């Protein structure tokens, strides 16, 4: 069946809808709770998740680059869960992370700002002014995360297949619409091709995480792709030695069958951390 991704504005009630949808479809909901459950196997702690989850990396200092490596590792959790099938990936830019797959139903929940404030304040038993501030911060952070990390406007409607205004529709109606859409034959037809693409995405993400954890994180720019296990490294580094180091590191990653080098050496003196 289709992989479902959910993007949401804070205060829309999307999480309750996602839980009920997962129950009806017998899908696994990959949310913060599930990620925390799986994180130790990937070497991630709750403290690390708190620092990187849905927060934009900056890549300016060694610590920032390490956080980017942790974020790449967290994305591996999402990709590995997607590979198992029958999942709802909740937030975390999942619709962009697996945008090349053709068996994905991308859903977004929105609502007018004041409606979100009212519902959130009532649900959390907090003052409406505090709810407004928390929702503003959440919108800024989540929008910034998508813009910085995926170079996309969070509100771009063309990034989603279904967009629901939770002020105007009942949970039941939205859930039934998503279930119906998830059974579209076109999504089924794309499953085999998508699983092959997903395997390559996982390998490329493993390589990215390892490069970010290495001294090569100081390199200017990496572009990593994978096709049938063959990883292509493109971008710019500072020395020929860094090219060799990057190639050897990529070759050591599980699933990599070969590495093609398209890296260029660019003379550049980095700013001190």
DALINDA-V236557 format. One line per field, one symbol per residue. ss: DSSP state (~ for helix, > for strand, _ for the rest). phi: phi as a letter, one per 30 degrees, with the letter a starting at -180 (. if undefined). burial: I if it has 24 or more other C-alpha atoms within 12 Angstrom, else O. Layout:
BEGIN
ss->???
phi->???
burial->???
END
This chain:
BEGIN
ss->__>>>>>>_____~~~~~~~~~~~~__>>>_~~~~~~~~~~~___~~~~~~~_________~~~~~~~~~~~~~~~~~~~~~~~__>>>>___~~~~______>>>>>>>__~~~~~~~~~~~~___~~~~~~~~~~~~~~~~~~~~~~~______~~~__>>>>_____~~~~~~~~~~~~__~~~~~_~~~~~~~~~~~~~~~~~~~~~~~_~~~~__>>>>>>>__>>>>>>>>__~~~~~~~~~~~~______>>>>>>>>________
phi->.ddccbcbddjdiddddddddddddicddccdddddddeedcicceddeddcdhbddcicceddddddddddddddddddddddihbccciiiedddcdddccccccbcbaeeddddddddddchbdedddddddeddedddddeddddchbdecddddbcbbccddcbdeeddddddddddceeddddddddddddddddddddddedddddcddddedabbcbbbhiccccbkbbcbddddddddddddddejdcabccbdcdbdacdddd
burial->IIIIIIIIIIIIIIIIIIIIIIOOIOIIIIIIOOIIOIIOOIOIOOOIIOOIIIIIIOIOOOOIIIIIIIIIIIIIIIIIIIIOIIIIIIIIIIIIIIIOIIIIIIIIIIIOIOIIIIIIIOOOOOOOOOIIOIIOOOIOIIIIIIOOIIOOOIOOOOIIIIIIIIOOOOIOOIIOOIIOIIOOOOIOOOIOOIIOIIIIIIIIIIIIIIIIIOOIIIIIIIIIIIIOIIIIIIOIIIOOOIIOIIIIIIIOIOIIOIIIIOIIOOOOOOOOO
END
